[in-house]
Amino acid sequence: MPERTVFQSLTQRHVVTLPQHSTVWEAACVMTKAKSSNVLITDSSGSMLGILTERDLITRVLAKAMNPQSTHVSAVMTPNPQTIGPDMKVAEAVLMMIERGFRHLPIVSSSNKTLGVFSVADAMPREIGDAVSLAEFNDQVNDALG
């Protein structure tokens, strides 16, 4: 079976966005309505400034007792998130997520258009297994090289 690309694996191709002046409460409402675990934060021209995820809502807002109705998304988002191209193989993307602690990777075209957001939920068990094997191999090589 040929290895899928991240764009081929997307289960949700609709990109959820909000302007940087939106509140966390607005973001949570939009994410809930769209059944999305993330929202991309954009400037007035539509350029991506950051990403806000469910995990961010828990660790950066709720755990710190911030008021979601007065906290702006720009204060708690991950700014300038790592992005990937649509042709990246799923196992490579999952490996990147494992190594860097990400759960979401925006997919951006060569013309800088956001095509979707890849999450580990978009990967198949075999692809996750391949990525874990690559991560273990990388750790062994790094240990051997000192």
C-alpha positions as CSV (number, residue, x, y, z in Angstrom):
1,M,0.0,0.0,0.0
2,P,1.6,3.4,-1.0
3,E,2.2,5.8,1.8
4,R,-0.4,8.6,2.1
5,T,0.4,12.2,2.2
6,V,-0.9,14.5,5.0
7,F,-3.3,16.2,2.6
8,Q,-4.7,12.8,1.4
9,S,-5.2,11.8,5.1
10,L,-7.2,14.8,6.2
11,T,-10.5,13.9,7.7
12,Q,-11.6,17.6,8.0
13,R,-10.6,19.9,5.2
14,H,-12.5,22.9,6.4
15,V,-10.1,25.4,8.0
16,V,-11.5,27.1,11.1
17,T,-10.1,30.6,11.5
18,L,-10.6,33.6,13.8
19,P,-9.1,37.1,13.9
20,Q,-6.4,37.8,16.5
21,H,-8.7,40.2,18.5
22,S,-11.2,37.4,19.2
23,T,-11.7,36.2,22.7
24,V,-11.0,32.7,24.0
25,W,-14.7,32.2,24.7
26,E,-15.4,33.0,21.0
27,A,-12.8,30.5,19.9
28,A,-14.2,27.8,22.1
29,C,-17.7,28.5,20.7
30,V,-16.4,28.4,17.1
31,M,-14.4,25.2,17.7
32,T,-17.4,23.5,19.3
33,K,-19.8,24.5,16.5
34,A,-17.3,23.3,13.8
35,K,-16.4,20.1,15.8
36,S,-12.8,21.1,15.5
37,S,-10.0,20.6,18.0
38,N,-8.2,23.8,16.8
39,V,-8.6,27.2,15.3
40,L,-6.0,29.2,13.3
41,I,-5.6,32.8,14.3
42,T,-5.2,35.2,11.4
43,D,-4.4,38.9,10.9
44,S,-6.6,41.3,8.9
45,S,-5.1,40.0,5.6
46,G,-5.8,36.4,6.4
47,S,-2.2,35.4,7.1
48,M,-1.8,32.8,9.9
49,L,-0.4,34.2,13.1
50,G,-0.9,31.2,15.3
51,I,-2.9,28.2,16.4
52,L,-5.1,27.7,19.4
53,T,-6.0,24.1,20.4
54,E,-8.1,22.4,23.0
55,R,-4.9,21.6,24.9
56,D,-4.1,25.3,24.9
57,L,-7.5,26.1,26.3
58,I,-6.9,23.7,29.2
59,T,-3.3,24.5,30.0
60,R,-3.1,28.2,29.2
61,V,-6.6,29.4,30.1
62,L,-8.5,27.1,32.5
63,A,-5.5,25.9,34.5
64,K,-4.4,29.5,35.0
65,A,-8.0,30.7,35.9
66,M,-8.0,33.2,33.1
67,N,-11.3,34.7,32.1
68,P,-12.2,33.3,28.6
69,Q,-14.5,36.2,27.9
70,S,-11.8,38.9,28.3
71,T,-8.7,36.9,27.3
72,H,-7.7,37.4,23.6
73,V,-6.7,34.4,21.6
74,S,-3.4,36.2,20.7
75,A,-2.4,36.0,24.4
76,V,-2.7,32.2,24.6
77,M,-2.2,30.9,21.1
78,T,1.0,29.2,19.8
79,P,2.5,31.9,17.6
80,N,4.0,31.1,14.3
81,P,3.3,27.3,14.4
82,Q,5.4,24.8,12.5
83,T,3.8,24.1,9.1
84,I,4.1,21.3,6.6
85,G,3.6,20.9,2.9
86,P,0.7,18.9,1.5
87,D,3.0,16.2,0.0
88,M,4.7,15.3,3.3
89,K,4.2,11.6,4.1
90,V,2.0,10.9,7.1
91,A,4.7,8.9,9.0
92,E,7.2,11.8,8.6
93,A,4.6,14.3,10.0
94,V,3.8,12.0,12.9
95,L,7.5,11.6,13.6
96,M,7.8,15.4,13.7
97,M,4.9,15.6,16.1
98,I,6.4,13.0,18.4
99,E,9.9,14.6,18.4
100,R,8.6,18.2,18.9
101,G,5.5,17.6,21.1
102,F,2.9,18.9,18.6
103,R,-0.6,17.5,18.1
104,H,-1.5,19.7,15.2
105,L,0.4,20.8,12.1
106,P,-1.1,23.3,9.6
107,I,-0.7,22.2,6.0
108,V,0.3,25.2,3.8
109,S,0.7,25.2,0.0
110,S,3.7,26.6,-1.8
111,S,1.7,29.7,-2.5
112,N,1.2,30.1,1.3
113,K,-2.5,29.0,1.3
114,T,-3.6,27.1,4.4
115,L,-5.1,23.8,3.1
116,G,-6.0,22.2,6.5
117,V,-4.6,21.1,9.8
118,F,-3.1,17.6,10.2
119,S,-3.6,15.9,13.5
120,V,-2.4,12.5,14.7
121,A,-6.1,11.4,14.6
122,D,-5.7,11.6,10.8
123,A,-3.0,9.0,10.8
124,M,-3.7,5.2,10.5
125,P,-2.2,2.9,13.2
126,R,0.3,1.5,10.7
127,E,1.6,5.1,9.9
128,I,1.8,5.8,13.6
129,G,3.8,2.6,14.1
130,D,6.1,3.6,11.3
131,A,6.7,7.0,12.9
132,V,7.4,5.4,16.3
133,S,9.9,3.0,14.7
134,L,11.6,6.0,13.1
135,A,11.7,7.9,16.4
136,E,13.2,4.8,18.1
137,F,15.8,4.4,15.3
138,N,16.7,8.1,15.6
139,D,17.2,7.8,19.4
140,Q,19.5,4.7,18.8
141,V,21.6,6.6,16.3
142,N,21.9,9.6,18.5
143,D,22.9,7.4,21.5
144,A,25.5,5.6,19.3
145,L,26.9,9.0,18.1
146,G,27.1,10.3,21.6
